[in-house]
Amino acid sequence: MRLKWNGENLKLGIIGGGQLGRMFIQEAMNYDVETHILDGDKDAPCKSIAHSFTLGSITDFHAVMAFGADKDVLTVEIENVSVEALEELEKQGKKIFPQPNVLRIIRDKGIQKQFYIDNNIPTAEFLLLNDKNELELVSDYLPAVQKMRTGGYDGKGVQVLRTERDYQKAFDVPSILEKMIPFEKEISVIVARNPSGEIKTYPAVECEFNPEANLVEFLFAPADISNKIEEKAREIAIEIITKLDMIGILAVEFFLLSTGELLVNEIAPRPHNSGHHTIECNYTSQFEQHLRSILDLPLGSTEIILPGVMINLLGEQGFEGVPIYDGMEKLMSEKGVYIHLYGKKTTKPFRKMGHLTVALPDLEEAKTLARKAKSVLKIIAE
């Protein structure tokens, strides 16, 4: 059943107060939706723009229960939350999107991988490990990528193991060991679904990673892929969100092999780094689309207005403290450059401090300007 749009203040609770929540709130403001934040950081990026801010751990059962008690709808900004509390709130009749059972599947990469196997969704070959000692038993599996089953985020919790010499840096926690894939490109498709069953996908984007930080450094929209591969990626994204019976927005990351085969790498049940460009480049941003989907409103057009390049603005190595955005003024006069700062009080090496989008009619021109911008804008500290 659709939520009735009746002009009353709808109280939307967001569990997690980082940059994703901040950009989500900026869209919710346009619809006069009250946004309320729970986060464990007293200086969380959302704090200054939410209707209310509650300081508390998002993984604490009692903190989440208390926060959700008076909210009409709840959503999350990150998967690592107290799913147990959300399940209890759901039993009490609260609308929670994405649903707690979906979060339970996705937040554990081992369970997430098993979901792919059970539903015949193509993914890389993998093993489950209890601790690093078990690596000795699977040395013939190398080179491989080890991923913590839970808790990994923004490049953390992922480790490349090429030879047995790399075992010293392996995680000594439950993890998955994934066969290293000789992929040609990494692409991402974002898909949204509302309770009425309406589904829309965004055009695929191409991701270029920073090898040191294991974070997306450049994102190119649209991806340079064939129509056949584009359509296949969209079909898989729709299949995943449908089989999850998920409400909200879902990012699906793929490896594209030289054969044209697509393997699902990971999924994220929330607005995602690979969708930041949609604020300027598409008719409906991923953040507005998430709002529309969880409130059961008509989904917006995902068509591209302008091609674009997104750059993550990361803290420079060797600097930690109050951020200084050196060179930003030089870029502000450039046509098609849009800067988004996340309001974080402290910078440190490779921390996401903002992003920059270059939106121009010609994608190659946007790429050239984006690489220039990357060399000009540096985030240092006092």
C-alpha positions in Angstrom: 0.0 0.0 0.0 1.3 3.4 -0.9 2.0 6.0 1.8 -0.5 8.8 1.5 1.0 12.1 0.6 -1.1 14.3 2.8 1.0 17.3 3.7 1.7 16.1 7.2 5.3 15.9 8.5 6.4 12.4 7.8 9.2 11.4 10.2 12.0 9.5 8.4 14.7 7.9 10.5 18.1 7.3 9.0 20.5 4.9 10.8 23.9 6.2 10.0 25.0 9.8 9.6 27.8 9.9 7.1 28.1 11.5 3.6 25.5 9.2 2.0 22.9 10.3 4.6 23.9 13.9 4.1 23.3 13.8 0.4 20.1 11.9 1.0 18.8 14.6 3.4 19.6 17.3 0.8 17.1 15.6 -1.5 14.5 14.9 1.2 14.4 18.6 2.0 12.9 19.2 -1.4 9.9 17.1 -0.4 9.6 18.6 3.1 10.3 15.2 4.7 11.5 15.3 8.3 14.8 13.5 8.5 16.2 12.2 11.9 19.7 10.7 12.3 21.2 8.1 14.6 25.0 8.0 14.6 27.8 7.3 17.0 30.0 10.2 15.9 29.1 13.5 17.6 30.5 15.3 14.5 28.7 13.1 11.9 28.3 14.9 8.5 24.5 14.7 8.8 24.3 16.4 12.2 24.0 20.0 11.0 21.3 19.5 8.4 19.0 16.8 10.0 15.8 17.8 11.8 17.2 16.0 14.8 20.4 14.1 15.6 20.6 11.3 18.2 24.1 10.3 19.4 24.2 6.5 19.8 25.8 3.4 18.3 24.0 2.1 15.2 25.0 -1.5 16.2 23.5 -1.2 19.7 20.1 -3.0 20.0 18.7 -0.6 22.6 19.9 2.6 20.9 18.3 1.5 17.5 15.0 0.4 19.3 14.7 3.8 21.1 15.5 5.7 17.9 13.0 3.9 15.8 10.1 4.1 18.3 8.5 7.3 17.0 9.5 7.1 13.3 7.1 6.5 10.4 9.7 5.0 8.1 13.3 3.8 8.8 16.2 3.3 6.4 19.9 2.8 6.7 23.0 4.5 5.4 25.3 1.5 5.9 24.7 -2.2 6.3 26.6 -2.7 9.6 23.6 -1.9 11.9 21.7 -3.8 14.6 19.5 -6.0 12.3 18.1 -7.6 15.4 16.6 -4.3 16.5 15.2 -3.6 13.0 13.6 -7.0 13.0 11.9 -6.3 16.3 10.7 -2.8 15.1 9.4 -4.5 11.9 7.4 -6.9 14.1 5.9 -3.8 15.8 4.6 -2.6 12.4 7.4 -0.1 11.5 8.1 0.3 7.8 11.8 -0.5 7.3 13.5 -0.3 3.9 15.6 -2.1 2.9 14.0 -4.8 4.9 15.9 -6.3 7.8 16.0 -9.8 6.2 17.7 -8.2 3.1 20.3 -6.5 5.3 21.0 -9.8 7.1 21.8 -11.4 3.7 23.9 -8.6 2.3 25.9 -7.5 5.4 27.7 -10.9 5.6 29.6 -11.5 2.4 29.5 -15.2 3.0 25.7 -15.3 3.1 25.6 -12.8 0.2 27.8 -15.2 -1.9 25.6 -18.2 -1.0 22.5 -16.1 -2.2 24.2 -15.9 -5.6 24.8 -19.6 -5.7 21.3 -20.5 -4.6 19.8 -18.2 -7.3 22.1 -19.0 -10.2 23.6 -15.5 -10.3 27.1 -15.5 -11.8 29.9 -14.7 -9.3 33.5 -15.5 -8.8 34.6 -18.8 -7.3 35.1 -18.6 -3.5 35.9 -20.4 -0.3 34.8 -19.6 3.3 37.5 -19.3 6.0 37.1 -19.2 9.7 40.6 -17.7 10.4 43.9 -17.0 8.7 45.3 -20.4 9.8 43.1 -22.1 7.2 45.0 -20.3 4.4 47.7 -22.9 4.8 45.2 -25.5 3.5 44.3 -23.6 0.4 47.6 -22.3 -1.0 46.7 -23.7 -4.4 43.8 -21.1 -4.5 46.2 -18.2 -4.9 46.3 -15.5 -6.2 43.1 -14.5 -4.5 41.3 -11.7 -2.7 40.4 -12.1 1.0 37.4 -10.2 2.2 36.2 -9.9 5.8 32.7 -11.4 6.0 31.4 -8.4 8.0 32.5 -4.9 8.8 34.5 -4.0 5.7 33.8 -0.6 4.2 35.5 2.0 2.0 38.3 -0.2 0.9 38.9 -1.6 4.4 38.4 -5.3 5.0 39.8 -6.3 1.6 43.3 -7.8 1.1 45.0 -9.2 -2.0 47.0 -12.4 -1.4 49.2 -13.2 -4.3 51.6 -15.7 -2.7 52.0 -17.4 0.6 54.3 -14.5 1.7 51.2 -12.4 1.9 49.7 -14.5 4.6 51.3 -12.2 7.2 48.9 -9.4 6.2 45.8 -11.7 6.0 42.7 -11.1 8.2 42.4 -13.4 11.2 38.6 -13.3 11.2 35.8 -15.1 9.3 36.3 -14.2 5.7 35.8 -15.3 2.1 38.7 -16.1 -0.2 37.8 -15.2 -3.8 39.6 -16.4 -6.9 41.3 -13.4 -8.5 39.4 -12.5 -11.7 41.3 -11.4 -14.8 38.6 -8.8 -15.6 38.7 -6.1 -18.3 36.5 -3.6 -16.5 34.6 -3.1 -13.3 31.1 -1.7 -13.9 28.2 -0.9 -11.7 24.4 -0.8 -12.2 22.0 0.9 -9.7 18.5 -0.4 -9.5 15.5 0.8 -7.5 12.3 -0.9 -6.5 9.3 0.5 -4.6 6.6 -1.5 -2.7 4.2 -1.2 -5.7 6.6 -3.3 -7.7 7.9 -0.5 -10.0 11.6 -1.1 -11.0 14.0 1.2 -12.7 17.7 0.9 -13.5 20.4 3.5 -14.2 22.7 3.2 -17.1 25.9 1.2 -16.3 29.0 3.1 -15.2 32.7 2.2 -15.3 34.9 2.3 -12.2 38.6 3.0 -12.1 40.2 2.1 -8.7 43.0 3.6 -6.7 45.3 0.6 -6.1 46.7 1.9 -2.8 43.4 2.7 -1.1 41.2 0.1 -2.9 38.7 2.9 -3.5 37.0 4.1 -6.7 39.2 7.0 -8.0 37.3 7.8 -11.2 33.9 6.9 -12.3 32.9 7.2 -16.0 29.2 7.5 -17.0 28.1 6.0 -19.2 30.3 2.9 -19.3 32.1 2.1 -22.5 30.4 -1.2 -23.1 28.2 -2.8 -25.8 24.4 -2.5 -25.7 24.3 -6.3 -25.2 26.5 -6.2 -22.1 24.6 -3.2 -20.8 21.3 -5.0 -21.2 22.7 -8.1 -19.5 23.9 -6.1 -16.5 20.6 -4.4 -16.1 18.8 -7.8 -16.3 21.0 -9.3 -13.6 20.5 -6.2 -11.3 16.7 -6.5 -11.7 16.8 -10.2 -11.0 18.8 -9.7 -7.8 16.5 -7.0 -6.4 13.4 -9.0 -7.3 14.7 -12.2 -5.8 15.7 -10.4 -2.6 12.1 -8.8 -2.7 14.0 -5.7 -1.7 12.5 -2.2 -1.4 14.9 0.7 -1.9 18.0 1.3 -4.0 20.6 -1.4 -4.7 24.1 -1.0 -6.3 25.3 -4.1 -8.2 29.0 -4.2 -8.9 30.3 -6.4 -11.7 33.5 -7.8 -13.2 33.4 -7.7 -17.0 35.6 -10.5 -18.5 37.2 -10.5 -21.9 34.7 -13.1 -23.0 31.8 -10.6 -22.3 30.8 -12.6 -19.2 29.6 -10.6 -16.2 30.3 -11.8 -12.7 28.6 -10.1 -9.7 31.3 -8.8 -7.3 29.3 -7.3 -4.5 25.9 -5.5 -3.8 25.1 -2.6 -1.5 21.5 -2.0 -0.3 21.7 1.8 -0.2 22.9 4.8 -2.2 26.4 4.0 -3.4 29.7 5.6 -4.4 29.1 4.5 -8.0 25.9 6.7 -8.2 27.1 10.1 -7.0 27.3 11.4 -10.5 23.5 11.1 -10.9 23.1 14.3 -8.9 24.1 16.3 -11.9 24.2 13.7 -14.8 20.7 12.1 -14.6 17.2 13.4 -14.4 16.7 11.8 -10.9 19.6 11.4 -8.5 20.1 8.0 -6.8 19.4 9.8 -3.5 16.0 11.1 -4.6 15.3 7.7 -6.2 15.9 6.0 -2.8 13.6 8.5 -1.2 10.9 7.8 -3.8 11.3 4.0 -3.5 11.0 3.8 0.3 8.0 6.1 0.4 6.3 4.2 -2.4 6.3 7.2 -4.7 6.6 7.0 -8.5 10.2 6.3 -9.5 11.9 9.1 -11.4 13.5 9.0 -14.9 17.0 7.5 -14.8 18.0 8.8 -18.2 21.3 10.6 -18.7 21.2 14.4 -19.1 24.9 14.8 -19.6 27.8 12.3 -19.6 30.1 12.7 -16.6 33.1 11.7 -14.6 33.1 11.5 -10.8 36.2 11.7 -8.7 36.4 10.8 -5.0 38.2 13.5 -3.1 40.5 11.7 -0.7 42.7 13.0 2.1 46.3 13.3 1.0 48.9 11.0 2.4 51.0 12.6 5.2 48.2 14.9 6.4 45.8 14.5 9.3 43.8 17.1 11.1 41.4 20.0 10.2 41.0 19.8 6.4 42.2 22.4 3.9 40.8 22.2 0.4 43.9 23.4 -1.5 43.2 24.4 -5.1 39.4 24.3 -4.9 39.0 27.9 -6.1 40.9 27.2 -9.3 38.3 24.7 -10.3 35.2 26.6 -9.4 35.3 28.7 -12.6 35.5 25.6 -14.8 32.4 24.8 -16.8 30.7 21.6 -15.8 32.6 21.1 -12.5 30.5 20.4 -9.4 32.1 20.1 -6.0 30.5 18.3 -3.0 32.2 18.5 0.4 31.0 16.1 3.1 31.5 18.3 6.2 34.0 16.0 7.9 35.9 17.7 10.7 39.1 15.7 10.3 41.0 14.5 7.2 43.4 11.6 7.1 45.1 9.7 4.3 42.6 8.2 1.8 39.6 9.3 3.8 36.6 10.3 1.6 36.2 14.0 2.2 34.0 14.8 -0.8 33.5 14.1 -4.5 33.7 16.2 -7.6 31.7 15.6 -10.8 32.5 16.9 -14.2 29.4 16.9 -16.4 29.9 17.8 -20.1 28.3 16.9 -23.5 31.5 15.2 -24.5 32.7 12.4 -22.1 36.3 12.5 -23.4 36.4 16.3 -22.6 35.0 15.5 -19.2 37.7 12.9 -18.6 40.4 15.4 -19.5 39.1 18.0 -17.1 38.5 15.5 -14.4 42.1 14.3 -14.5 43.2 17.9 -14.4 41.0 18.5 -11.4 42.5 15.5 -9.6 45.9 17.1 -9.9 44.8 20.5 -8.8 42.6 19.9 -5.7 44.5 18.5 -2.8 43.0 17.9 0.7 45.7 18.6 3.3 45.6 19.7 6.9 46.6 22.6 9.1 
